């Protein structure tokens, strides 16, 4: 009997239902369809993986196993002189010769760090670099002097002016946040005061300085062009301009303190070390990535 018959005869000669008709062509077609679908899915998966890798490589040339973004390592800026020491005012630390009051930022320099004798960065280089990067020349002078000073103090650290400048850019637009302006003296006026650290979307830090630096006797607030928390400033405060006052609102002092604070996390000469140091400044990987991008942009502009 044919596979096309609807019925067939059994061994007793009775009619019975025939086996289901099977079309070899249809069977082969279905198998081919399933195989094609499987191959298509595999091809799609492979394509996605390749595309993601290509995109990832474009954004991170070393591939997914490469270190995350990190800042540059720019050379020391050229200098023109190296004084043996900085002139020091004699007598009391206060400007009028009297005893420093609790409101004087000098009273908060708990680290005991002294200012460093540093060379003068070449003026022509400063003007060129400021023009190329858009960093105000007065701010750039503070960043580069911090670089030079810490390179002498802690040569194994590896912090550079581009990284310090990137932090200054992000934290306060180099002392120009809001209505503030950076004067030739390096003082920022009016002072830059951050939001209250009251735990509402930010860290919760009760007042530690009696409002001396931030004007808030309830909560701490980040202060100055490099946005130091008062308790951090108390530990790390540095006097960079030799006036015997460690002031977070003065950009030379703030930049040197930033450099020293970063170096305390360890050497910054490796991608991992650089990221760890900047992360210690602000525990946010997105922040670290942003600092890396800005620092690299500055370095690329100078060449």
PEGI-V155770 format. One record per pair of residues at least 12 apart in sequence whose C-alpha atoms are under 10 Angstrom apart, sorted by the first residue. I is the first residue (numbers start at 1). J is the second residue. D is the distance in Angstrom with one decimal. If there is no record, write none. Layout:
I J D
I J D
This chain:
1 18 9.4
2 18 9.4
2 21 9.5
3 18 7.8
3 19 7.4
3 20 8.0
3 21 5.9
3 22 7.4
3 23 9.3
4 18 8.7
4 19 9.3
4 20 8.9
4 21 6.2
4 22 8.5
4 23 9.6
5 17 9.1
5 18 6.7
5 19 8.8
5 20 9.5
5 21 8.2
6 18 5.3
6 19 7.9
6 20 8.3
6 21 8.1
7 19 7.9
7 20 9.8
66 271 9.9
67 270 9.7
67 271 6.6
67 272 7.3
67 275 9.8
68 271 7.5
68 272 8.1
68 275 8.3
68 285 9.8
68 288 9.8
68 289 8.1
68 292 9.6
69 271 7.5
69 272 9.4
69 274 9.6
69 275 8.1
69 288 8.3
69 289 6.0
69 290 9.0
69 291 9.4
69 292 6.1
69 293 7.6
69 296 9.6
70 163 9.6
70 268 9.7
70 270 8.7
70 271 5.5
70 272 8.0
70 273 9.2
70 274 6.4
70 275 6.2
70 276 9.9
70 278 9.4
70 288 7.8
70 289 7.0
70 290 9.3
70 291 8.1
70 292 4.8
70 293 7.6
70 295 8.5
70 296 8.1
71 159 9.7
71 160 9.3
71 162 8.0
71 163 6.5
71 166 9.2
71 268 9.3
71 269 9.8
71 270 9.7
71 271 7.8
71 274 7.1
71 275 8.1
71 278 9.5
71 288 9.1
71 289 8.7
71 290 9.5
71 291 7.2
71 292 4.2
71 293 6.9
71 294 8.0
71 295 5.4
71 296 5.5
71 297 9.1
71 298 9.7
71 299 8.8
72 159 9.4
72 160 8.0
72 161 9.7
72 162 7.2
72 163 7.4
72 268 10.0
72 269 9.3
72 271 9.2
72 274 9.2
72 292 7.6
72 293 9.2
72 294 9.6
72 295 6.3
72 296 5.3
72 297 8.8
72 298 8.8
72 299 6.4
72 300 8.7
73 158 7.4
73 159 7.6
73 160 6.3
73 161 8.9
73 162 7.9
73 163 8.4
73 268 8.9
73 269 7.5
73 270 9.6
73 274 9.7
73 295 9.1
73 296 8.7
73 299 7.9
74 147 9.9
74 158 9.3
74 159 9.0
74 160 6.2
74 161 7.5
74 162 7.0
74 163 9.1
74 295 9.5
74 296 9.2
74 298 9.4
74 299 6.3
74 300 9.3
74 302 8.9
74 303 8.7
75 147 9.4
75 148 9.8
75 158 9.9
75 160 7.6
75 161 8.9
75 162 9.7
75 299 9.4
75 303 9.9
76 121 9.4
76 144 7.8
76 145 9.4
76 147 7.1
76 148 6.4
76 151 8.3
76 160 7.6
76 161 8.1
77 120 9.8
77 121 6.6
77 122 7.6
77 125 7.5
77 126 8.4
77 129 9.7
77 144 6.7
77 145 8.7
77 147 8.5
77 148 7.7
77 160 9.6
77 161 8.6
78 119 9.4
78 120 8.6
78 121 5.9
78 122 5.6
78 123 9.1
78 124 9.5
78 125 7.1
78 126 9.1
78 144 9.6
78 148 9.5
79 118 9.4
79 119 6.0
79 120 5.4
79 121 4.2
79 122 4.9
79 123 8.6
79 125 9.0
79 144 9.9
79 145 9.5
79 148 8.9
80 119 6.7
80 120 5.6
80 121 6.1
80 122 5.5
80 123 8.5
81 118 8.5
81 119 5.1
81 120 5.6
81 121 8.0
81 122 8.7
82 117 7.7
82 118 6.3
82 119 4.3
82 120 7.0
82 121 9.8
83 117 6.6
83 118 7.0
83 119 6.5
83 120 8.7
84 117 6.7
84 118 8.6
84 119 9.3
85 115 9.8
85 116 7.9
85 117 5.1
85 118 8.2
85 119 10.0
85 242 10.0
86 115 8.4
86 116 7.7
86 117 5.6
86 118 8.2
86 241 8.8
86 242 6.7
86 243 9.7
87 117 9.3
87 242 7.3
87 243 9.0
88 242 6.6
88 243 7.3
88 244 7.7
89 242 8.4
89 243 7.2
89 244 7.6
90 244 9.7
92 244 9.0
93 106 7.5
93 107 9.3
93 243 8.0
93 244 5.8
93 245 6.9
94 106 8.5
94 243 9.2
94 244 8.2
94 245 8.0
95 243 8.7
95 244 9.2
95 245 9.3
100 245 9.9
102 209 9.7
102 210 9.6
102 212 7.6
103 209 9.6
103 210 9.4
103 211 8.9
103 212 5.4
103 213 7.8
104 212 8.0
104 213 8.9
104 245 7.8
104 246 9.0
104 247 8.5
105 212 7.7
105 213 7.2
105 233 9.6
105 234 9.0
105 237 9.1
105 244 9.9
105 245 6.4
105 246 5.9
105 247 5.4
105 248 7.8
105 249 9.3
106 234 9.4
106 237 8.6
106 238 9.2
106 239 8.6
106 243 9.7
106 244 7.0
106 245 4.4
106 246 5.0
106 247 6.8
106 248 9.9
107 234 8.6
107 237 10.0
107 245 8.2
107 246 8.2
107 247 9.7
108 209 8.5
108 212 9.3
108 213 9.2
108 230 8.6
108 231 8.9
108 233 7.4
108 234 4.8
108 235 7.9
108 236 9.3
108 237 7.3
108 238 9.9
108 245 9.2
108 246 7.6
108 247 8.7
109 233 7.2
109 234 5.2
109 235 6.6
109 236 6.9
109 237 4.8
109 238 6.8
109 239 8.4
109 244 10.0
109 245 8.1
109 246 6.0
109 247 8.5
109 248 10.0
110 231 9.7
110 232 9.8
110 233 8.3
110 234 5.1
110 235 5.1
110 236 7.1
110 237 6.9
110 238 9.3
110 246 9.7
111 232 10.0
111 233 8.8
111 234 6.9
111 235 4.8
111 236 5.2
111 237 6.2
111 238 7.7
112 234 9.7
112 235 8.4
112 236 8.3
112 237 7.9
112 238 7.9
112 239 9.6
112 246 9.9
113 235 9.5
113 236 7.7
113 237 7.3
113 238 5.7
113 239 7.5
113 240 9.7
113 246 9.3
113 257 9.5
114 237 9.3
114 238 6.5
114 239 6.1
114 240 7.9
114 242 8.5
114 244 8.4
114 245 9.9
114 246 9.2
115 149 9.1
115 238 6.4
115 239 4.7
115 240 4.7
115 241 7.0
115 242 6.0
115 243 8.9
115 244 8.2
115 245 9.6
115 246 9.0
115 253 8.6
115 256 8.8
116 145 9.8
116 146 9.4
116 148 9.9
116 149 6.5
116 150 8.7
116 152 9.2
116 153 8.4
116 238 9.3
116 239 8.2
116 240 6.6
116 241 8.6
116 242 8.1
116 256 9.5
117 145 9.9
117 148 10.0
117 149 7.5
117 152 9.7
117 240 8.7
117 241 9.3
117 242 8.7
118 145 6.9
118 146 8.6
118 147 9.8
118 148 6.9
118 149 5.6
118 150 9.4
118 152 8.7
118 240 9.0
118 241 9.7
119 145 7.6
119 148 7.6
119 149 8.1
120 141 8.9
120 144 9.5
120 145 7.5
120 148 9.3
121 140 9.9
121 141 7.2
121 142 9.7
121 144 7.3
121 145 7.0
121 148 8.7
122 141 9.5
123 137 9.5
123 141 9.1
125 302 9.9
126 138 9.0
126 140 7.2
126 141 7.0
126 144 8.8
127 140 9.3
127 141 9.7
128 302 8.6
129 298 8.9
129 299 9.8
129 301 8.2
129 302 6.3
129 303 10.0
130 298 9.9
130 302 9.5
131 301 9.9
131 302 9.9
132 298 8.4
132 300 9.9
132 301 6.2
132 302 6.8
133 297 8.3
133 298 5.9
133 299 8.8
133 300 9.4
133 301 6.3
133 302 7.6
134 298 9.1
134 301 10.0
135 165 8.0
135 166 9.8
135 168 9.6
135 169 8.3
135 173 8.7
135 174 7.2
135 298 9.2
136 173 9.5
136 174 7.3
136 175 9.3
136 176 9.6
136 182 8.7
137 184 9.5
138 174 9.2
138 182 7.7
138 183 7.9
138 184 6.5
138 185 8.5
138 186 6.9
138 251 8.7
138 252 9.2
139 165 8.1
139 168 8.6
139 169 9.8
139 173 9.9
139 174 6.2
139 175 7.8
139 182 7.8
139 183 9.5
139 184 9.3
139 186 7.5
139 225 9.6
139 251 6.8
139 252 8.0
139 255 8.9
140 161 8.0
140 162 9.2
140 164 9.4
140 165 7.2
140 168 9.7
140 174 8.6
140 251 9.7
140 252 9.7
140 255 9.8
141 161 9.3
141 186 9.5
141 251 9.4
141 252 8.2
141 255 9.8
142 161 8.8
142 164 9.4
142 165 9.0
142 186 8.1
142 240 8.7
142 241 9.2
142 250 9.6
142 251 6.3
142 252 4.7
142 253 8.2
142 254 8.6
142 255 6.1
142 256 7.8
143 160 8.3
143 161 5.1
143 162 7.8
143 163 8.8
143 164 6.0
143 165 6.0
143 166 9.7
143 168 8.7
143 174 10.0
143 251 8.5
143 252 7.5
143 254 9.3
143 255 5.8
143 256 7.6
143 258 9.4
143 259 8.7
144 160 7.7
144 161 5.0
144 162 8.3
144 164 8.5
144 165 8.6
144 252 9.7
144 255 8.9
144 256 9.5
145 160 9.9
145 161 8.1
145 240 8.7
145 241 9.9
145 252 8.0
145 255 8.5
145 256 7.8
146 159 9.2
146 160 8.2
146 161 7.1
146 164 8.4
146 240 8.0
146 252 7.6
146 253 8.8
146 254 9.3
146 255 6.1
146 256 4.7
146 257 8.3
146 258 8.5
146 259 6.5
146 260 8.7
147 159 6.6
147 160 5.1
147 161 5.2
147 162 8.9
147 163 9.4
147 164 8.1
147 255 8.9
147 256 7.9
147 259 7.2
147 260 9.7
148 160 8.3
148 161 8.4
148 256 9.8
149 240 9.1
149 256 7.9
149 259 9.2
149 260 9.7
150 256 7.8
150 257 9.9
150 259 7.0
150 260 7.0
150 263 8.6
151 259 9.8
153 260 9.3
154 260 8.7
154 263 7.8
154 264 9.8
154 267 9.4
155 263 9.9
155 267 9.3
156 263 8.9
156 266 8.6
156 267 6.2
156 268 8.3
156 269 8.1
157 259 9.3
157 260 9.1
157 262 8.5
157 263 5.5
157 264 8.4
157 265 9.0
157 266 6.5
157 267 4.3
157 268 5.6
157 269 7.0
157 273 9.5
157 274 9.5
157 277 10.0
158 259 9.7
158 262 9.8
158 263 7.9
158 266 9.2
158 267 6.2
158 268 5.2
158 269 5.3
158 270 9.0
158 273 9.7
158 274 8.7
159 258 9.9
159 259 6.6
159 260 8.8
159 262 7.4
159 263 6.9
159 266 10.0
159 267 8.1
159 268 6.1
159 269 7.8
159 274 8.2
159 277 9.3
160 259 8.1
160 268 9.2
160 295 9.3
160 299 9.9
161 255 9.2
161 259 8.7
161 295 8.7
161 298 9.4
161 299 9.2
162 291 9.5
162 292 9.4
162 294 8.2
162 295 4.9
162 296 7.5
162 297 8.7
162 298 6.0
162 299 6.3
162 300 9.9
162 302 9.8
163 258 9.9
163 259 8.9
163 262 9.8
163 274 9.4
163 278 8.8
163 291 7.0
163 292 7.5
163 293 9.7
163 294 8.0
163 295 5.1
163 296 8.3
163 298 8.8
163 299 9.1
164 226 9.0
164 255 6.8
164 256 8.9
164 258 7.1
164 259 6.7
164 262 9.2
164 278 9.8
164 291 9.0
164 295 8.1
165 226 9.5
165 255 8.4
165 291 9.1
165 294 8.5
165 295 7.1
165 298 8.3
166 290 8.5
166 291 5.5
166 292 7.7
166 293 8.4
166 294 5.3
166 295 5.1
166 296 8.8
166 297 9.1
166 298 7.9
167 225 9.3
167 226 7.0
167 227 9.4
167 255 9.4
167 258 8.8
167 278 8.8
167 281 9.2
167 287 9.4
167 288 9.5
167 290 9.1
167 291 6.2
167 292 9.4
167 294 8.5
167 295 8.3
168 224 9.9
168 225 6.4
168 226 5.5
168 227 8.6
168 251 9.3
168 254 9.4
168 255 8.1
168 258 9.4
168 291 9.5
169 225 8.8
169 226 8.7
169 291 8.8
169 294 8.2
169 295 9.6
170 225 9.6
170 226 8.7
170 227 9.9
170 287 8.9
170 290 8.2
170 291 7.4
170 294 8.5
171 192 9.9
171 194 9.7
171 222 9.9
171 223 9.9
171 224 8.9
171 225 6.6
171 226 5.8
171 227 6.2
171 228 9.7
172 192 7.8
172 193 10.0
172 194 9.9
172 223 9.9
172 224 8.0
172 225 5.3
172 226 6.8
172 227 7.6
173 225 7.9
173 226 9.5
174 188 9.4
174 224 10.0
174 225 6.3
174 226 8.2
174 251 8.5
175 187 8.7
175 188 6.0
175 189 8.5
175 190 9.7
175 191 8.8
175 192 7.6
175 224 7.6
175 225 4.7
175 226 8.1
175 227 9.9
175 249 8.8
175 250 9.2
175 251 7.7
176 188 7.9
176 189 8.9
176 190 9.7
176 191 10.0
176 192 8.6
176 225 8.1
177 190 9.8
177 191 9.6
177 192 7.1
177 193 9.8
177 225 8.3
178 190 9.4
178 192 8.2
179 191 9.5
179 192 9.0
180 192 6.8
180 225 9.7
182 225 9.1
182 249 9.8
182 250 8.9
182 251 8.2
183 250 9.4
183 251 9.6
185 241 9.4
185 250 8.0
185 251 8.8
185 252 9.2
186 241 9.0
186 249 8.4
186 250 5.3
186 251 5.2
186 252 6.5
186 253 8.9
186 254 9.8
187 224 9.3
187 225 9.3
187 247 8.9
187 248 9.2
187 249 6.0
187 250 4.4
187 251 6.3
187 252 8.6
187 253 9.7
188 224 7.4
188 225 7.3
188 248 9.5
188 249 5.8
188 250 6.2
188 251 7.4
189 224 9.6
189 249 8.2
189 250 9.5
190 224 9.8
190 249 9.2
191 213 9.4
191 214 8.8
191 223 7.5
191 224 6.3
191 225 8.3
191 248 9.4
191 249 6.3
191 250 9.3
192 214 8.8
192 221 9.9
192 222 8.4
192 223 5.8
192 224 5.1
192 225 6.6
192 226 9.3
192 227 7.9
192 248 9.8
192 249 7.5
193 213 8.8
193 214 6.2
193 215 8.6
193 216 9.8
193 220 9.9
193 221 6.5
193 222 6.0
193 223 4.8
193 224 6.6
193 225 9.0
193 227 7.8
193 228 9.6
193 229 10.0
193 249 9.5
194 214 8.2
194 220 9.0
194 221 5.2
194 222 4.9
194 223 6.1
194 224 8.6
194 227 7.4
194 228 9.4
194 229 9.2
195 214 9.8
195 219 9.3
195 220 8.6
195 221 5.8
195 222 7.3
195 223 9.5
196 214 9.3
196 216 8.0
196 218 8.6
196 219 5.8
196 220 6.1
196 221 5.1
196 222 8.1
197 218 9.4
197 219 5.9
197 220 5.7
197 221 5.8
197 222 8.2
197 229 9.4
198 218 8.8
198 219 6.2
198 220 8.0
198 221 9.0
199 219 9.7
203 220 9.8
204 219 8.0
204 220 8.5
205 218 9.1
205 219 6.1
205 220 5.8
205 221 8.4
205 229 9.2
205 231 9.5
206 218 6.1
206 219 4.4
206 220 5.7
206 221 9.2
207 219 4.2
207 220 4.5
207 221 8.2
207 229 10.0
207 230 8.5
207 231 8.8
208 220 6.5
208 221 9.7
208 229 9.2
208 230 6.7
208 231 6.1
208 232 9.9
208 234 9.4
209 221 10.0
209 229 9.7
209 230 6.3
209 231 7.2
209 234 8.6
210 230 9.7
211 230 9.0
212 230 8.8
213 228 9.9
213 229 9.2
213 230 6.7
213 233 9.6
213 247 8.9
213 248 8.2
213 249 8.8
214 229 8.9
214 230 7.7
222 248 9.7
223 248 6.7
223 249 7.0
223 254 9.8
224 247 8.6
224 248 5.2
224 249 4.3
224 250 7.3
224 251 7.9
224 254 7.4
225 248 7.5
225 249 6.4
225 250 7.7
225 251 6.4
225 252 9.9
225 254 7.1
225 255 8.5
226 248 7.7
226 249 8.4
226 250 9.6
226 251 7.9
226 253 9.8
226 254 6.1
226 255 7.1
226 257 9.1
226 258 7.3
227 248 8.0
227 249 8.9
227 254 8.6
227 258 9.7
228 248 7.1
228 249 9.5
228 254 8.2
228 257 9.3
228 258 8.7
228 281 9.2
229 248 9.5
230 248 8.8
232 257 10.0
232 261 9.2
233 246 9.0
233 247 8.9
233 248 7.2
233 254 9.0
233 257 8.1
233 258 9.6
233 261 9.7
234 246 9.3
234 248 9.8
235 257 9.9
235 261 9.7
236 254 9.8
236 256 9.7
236 257 6.2
236 258 8.5
236 260 7.7
236 261 6.8
236 264 10.0
237 253 7.5
237 254 7.8
237 256 8.7
237 257 5.8
237 258 9.0
237 260 9.3
237 261 9.3
238 252 9.0
238 253 5.6
238 254 7.4
238 255 9.0
238 256 6.6
238 257 5.3
238 258 9.1
238 260 8.7
239 252 7.8
239 253 5.1
239 254 8.5
239 255 10.0
239 256 7.9
239 257 8.2
240 252 5.5
240 253 4.7
240 254 8.2
240 255 8.3
240 256 6.3
240 257 8.3
241 253 6.7
241 256 9.6
258 281 8.5
259 277 9.9
261 277 8.4
261 278 9.5
261 280 8.6
261 281 7.8
262 274 8.8
262 276 8.9
262 277 5.1
262 278 6.5
262 279 9.1
262 280 7.3
262 281 7.0
263 277 6.9
263 278 9.5
264 277 7.8
264 280 9.2
265 277 5.1
265 278 8.6
265 279 9.2
265 280 6.9
265 281 9.3
274 288 9.3
274 292 9.1
275 288 6.5
275 289 8.4
275 291 9.5
275 292 8.4
276 288 8.8
278 291 7.9
278 292 9.0
279 291 9.9
